[in-house]
Amino acid sequence: MSRLRPILPARFRRRPVTESDVEYLLDRISSLTCERQALRTRDAGTLVLERNRVQIARAQWLLSYALIERYLPKTAEQNAA
């Protein structure tokens, strides 16, 4: 039986987090935010602003999971692996 759509949409799939991901994502969010301010100053169209907003939301979503993976205590099973 085939599924009509994937369990997780592509925008919500993530790869394993590396140690430098948190710092990279913080920089990315900062950069995207500055870009958004510049877009608003130039009265950019709604499509461009929406694309930027989605990029910011995606980066924030990835950052939340990167922080969880960095600071969540590991279980005994994870420590043994």
Kinemage of the C-alpha trace (Angstrom):
@kinemage 1
@onewidth
@group {chain A} dominant
@subgroup {mainchain}
@vectorlist {calphas} color= white
{ca met a 1} P 0.000 0.000 0.000
{ca ser a 2} L 1.518 3.328 -1.010
{ca arg a 3} L 1.135 6.540 0.927
{ca leu a 4} L -0.383 9.575 -0.719
{ca arg a 5} L 2.182 11.883 0.853
{ca pro a 6} L 5.340 11.498 2.890
{ca ile a 7} L 5.070 11.131 6.650
{ca leu a 8} L 7.097 14.310 7.139
{ca pro a 9} L 7.101 17.080 4.548
{ca ala a 10} L 10.571 17.791 3.131
{ca arg a 11} L 10.766 21.122 4.959
{ca phe a 12} L 10.504 19.280 8.292
{ca arg a 13} L 13.116 16.610 7.674
{ca arg a 14} L 16.434 17.111 9.373
{ca arg a 15} L 19.810 15.509 9.406
{ca pro a 16} L 21.871 14.628 12.493
{ca val a 17} L 23.220 17.692 14.267
{ca thr a 18} L 26.935 18.384 14.485
{ca glu a 19} L 28.593 20.460 17.182
{ca ser a 20} L 28.976 23.524 14.939
{ca asp a 21} L 25.357 23.512 13.741
{ca val a 22} L 24.083 25.696 16.587
{ca glu a 23} L 26.576 28.457 15.842
{ca tyr a 24} L 25.967 28.187 12.098
{ca leu a 25} L 22.198 28.412 12.570
{ca leu a 26} L 22.494 31.424 14.871
{ca asp a 27} L 24.576 33.175 12.202
{ca arg a 28} L 22.113 32.111 9.496
{ca ile a 29} L 19.127 33.482 11.422
{ca ser a 30} L 20.961 36.750 12.035
{ca ser a 31} L 21.837 37.035 8.353
{ca leu a 32} L 18.297 36.244 7.219
{ca thr a 33} L 16.885 38.783 9.679
{ca cys a 34} L 19.194 41.501 8.349
{ca glu a 35} L 18.182 40.524 4.824
{ca arg a 36} L 14.504 40.811 5.808
{ca gln a 37} L 15.032 44.307 7.193
{ca ala a 38} L 16.750 45.327 3.957
{ca leu a 39} L 13.905 43.805 1.921
{ca arg a 40} L 11.344 45.770 3.916
{ca thr a 41} L 13.357 48.985 3.481
{ca arg a 42} L 13.316 48.438 -0.292
{ca asp a 43} L 9.577 47.613 -0.257
{ca ala a 44} L 10.182 44.118 -1.620
{ca gly a 45} L 7.222 42.154 -2.888
{ca thr a 46} L 5.205 39.776 -0.778
{ca leu a 47} L 6.608 36.685 -2.515
{ca val a 48} L 10.205 37.634 -1.682
{ca leu a 49} L 9.279 38.493 1.914
{ca glu a 50} L 7.388 35.221 2.304
{ca arg a 51} L 10.331 33.226 0.969
{ca asn a 52} L 12.582 34.965 3.504
{ca arg a 53} L 10.085 34.338 6.311
{ca val a 54} L 9.996 30.613 5.509
{ca gln a 55} L 13.813 30.486 5.512
{ca ile a 56} L 13.878 32.142 8.945
{ca ala a 57} L 11.212 29.782 10.307
{ca arg a 58} L 13.087 26.738 8.961
{ca ala a 59} L 16.371 27.900 10.501
{ca gln a 60} L 14.653 28.536 13.849
{ca trp a 61} L 13.061 25.081 13.725
{ca leu a 62} L 16.439 23.469 13.013
{ca leu a 63} L 18.054 25.526 15.788
{ca ser a 64} L 15.517 24.323 18.331
{ca tyr a 65} L 16.329 20.686 17.512
{ca ala a 66} L 20.076 21.377 17.453
{ca leu a 67} L 19.849 22.878 20.940
{ca ile a 68} L 17.773 19.962 22.199
{ca glu a 69} L 20.301 17.481 20.854
{ca arg a 70} L 23.184 19.464 22.334
{ca tyr a 71} L 21.773 19.877 25.849
{ca leu a 72} L 19.373 16.984 26.383
{ca pro a 73} L 20.965 14.463 28.737
{ca lys a 74} L 21.842 11.256 26.934
{ca thr a 75} L 20.319 7.973 28.059
{ca ala a 76} L 22.475 5.017 29.080
{ca glu a 77} L 21.758 3.376 25.695
{ca gln a 78} L 22.982 6.447 23.808
{ca asn a 79} L 26.124 6.680 25.931
{ca ala a 80} L 26.967 3.033 25.180
{ca ala a 81} L 26.704 3.576 21.412
